[in-house]
Amino acid sequence: MSTDSAPRKRGRSLTQEVVLSLTQQIREGEFLPGSKLPPEAELMQREGVSRTVVREAISQLQAARLVETRHGVGTFVLDIPASPSSDISLDCNLVTLLDVMSILEFRISIESEAAGLAAHRRTADDIHAMRAALEQFDVTSDLRNESNVKADIAFHTAIATATGNRYFADVLKQLGAAIIPRNRVDAVRRTPQQQHEYLRQIHGEHLVVLGAIERQDAESARAAMRTHLSNSRERLRTVREVLAEQQAGVTPSGSNNGEYQDTAAQPTHR
């Protein structure tokens, strides 16, 4: 349960804080499936926020299919979807940008090592699979569609497969489309030129990773993957800040009429 004395972390909007608080309470069983959430006035007091913040948080929980609101009756907790059966149990119900950033933090540790192992163990077929994925990514780089996301997933999965250790690939398969934060980044409006530049930067980072794996340079492969995923995290952090400022009615700093500006570091080709 949230308390008035609990410190709010800097950088998070009040809405994000309430979403995280209620999500945690739902997952820990404080609010069971089918039970009714407390009324707005009580949530306002529990969380120490305004009615507007509570309503925005409930809307986000509805979008995440954690609750449903019945007109004139109240807001009720839904059943949390069970994770697919697997040797590895991962929660893929991503609710907020902060969840996606946590996934990226996890991926940095896992996929950096996977890239290093792939550099040692890759076969010609593995390299072919990586190149095919990047060619598809390049072809669809001007489009906002699932083909581009699938190509991105295919590239990372091909690297995991090249390790020869099935658990790397199992982790990525379990996470599925959650490993690609592009839909969250697309929540911020971009011009076609910004969209093109954004995807070209990702493609460039991918090429650096592929080059190191193909050369069998394990250390460079680890470093390139770490740089790529760290850049993804920073791009998402920028989106979170822009959205928080938009919610507060402030023109985002360093932006053009609220349009997303990519500030992540450019990859260094070797």
Secondary structure, 3 states (H helix, E strand, C coil): CCCCCCCCCCCCCHHHHHHHHHHHHHHCCCCCCCCECCCHHHHHHHHCCCHHHHHHHHHHHHHCCCEEEECCCEEEECCCCCCCCCCCCCCCCCCCHHHHHHHHHHHHHHHHHHHHHHHHHCCHHHHHHHHHHHHHHHHCCCCCCHHHHHHHHHHHHHHHHHCCCHHHHHHHHHHHHHHCCHHHHCCCCCCHHHHHHHHHHHHHHHHHHHHHHHCCCHHHHHHHHHHHHHHHHHHHHHHHHHHHHHHCCCCCCCCECCECCCCCCCCCCC
